[in-house]
Amino acid sequence: MTVTVLPIIEPYTKPAPPLTKVMNERLQRLAKELEMMHLKDLQAIEPLFEDVVIYISYNSKYSLRWKIVNDVPEEVENIVAEQCGKLGYIRWKFSPYVINQRRED
């Protein structure tokens, strides 16, 4: 299974400019660590040709959140939830209406 973790930088959670750079670099580093270290065992799960795509981002309180954005077996979702929980990441509560609303602003 191919694991891809993408850092999502939200325009509406922008802190002060000097902090923005540090937080974005941290988010990118944590995405790579999650993909390469914490979820590396998923690469051995059958079928090997399937993908799991995970978004990570900050919420409005600057906590890290995650969401699987494609269809995966429940077993894979549980493994991701367990690993992210161990790291203190929270599940991303996704609402298409909120995202579309913010894009219009």
N, C-alpha and C positions, 0 to 999 in steps of 0.2 A: 504494500500500500504506500502510495506517495503522500507525504505529509507536507503541507504548505501552510505557514503561518504568516499572515500579512499584517503589518502595523497600519492602523487606520488613524490618520491625523485629522481630528475633527476641528473645523474652523471656529466653532462656537465655544470651545473650551480653551481658548488661547490665554495663557498667563502673560506676564510681562515679557518683552522680547528676549532679554538674556536667558530667562528661564525656559522659554519656548525651545530654544536650541538644545539645551541640556535634556529636557523632557522628551523631545523627539528622538534624540540619539539614544536615550535610555530605552524608549519604546522599541526602536529598531533592534537594539541589542537583545532585549528580552524576547522579542519575536524569534530571533535566530536561536537563542538558547532553548526556548520552548520546542522549536522544531528539531534542532540537532541533538539536544541532550534529553530533555524530559519526555519527548514523545517518540524517540528513536525506535522503541520496541514495536510501534505500530507498523513500521516498515516490513516486518516479518509476518504480518497478519494477511491471510488469504482473503480474497484474491489480490495478488500482488499488483495487478494493473489498475486497481481503483484508487481514487484520491480522497483525501480529507482536506478541506480548506477551512482554516480557522482565522477569524479576524480578532485582533486584540487592539484595544484602545483605552483611553482614559474616559471615565465618566465625568460628570460635572464637579465631583468632589475629588478628582484626580486619583481615584482608585482604578486599578487595572481591571478590565472586563474582557470577556471572551465570548465568541459565538462561532459555532460550526455553521457554515453557510451553504453546504451541499448535503444531499441525502447520503447518510452513512448508516451502517447497521447499529443497533442499540448498543452492542458490545463496544464498538469504537467510541460512541458518544460517552459511555460510562467511563472508559479509560481516560478520555480527554477531561471529563468533569473531575475525575479523581486527581489527576496530575495538576490541573489548574487550581483545584481546591487546596492542595498541599502547598501551592505557591502563594495562596491568599488572593487569587484572582476571583472575581465574581462573575456570575453568568450574565451576559448581556441581554437585557430585556429589549427586544427589537420591536419597534412599532413603525411600519412603513409610513403611516400618516405623519408622525413627528418628523421623520427624516425629510419627507417631501415638503412639509411645512417649512422647515428650516432652510431648505434649498431655495425657496422662493424669496426669502428675506434678503 
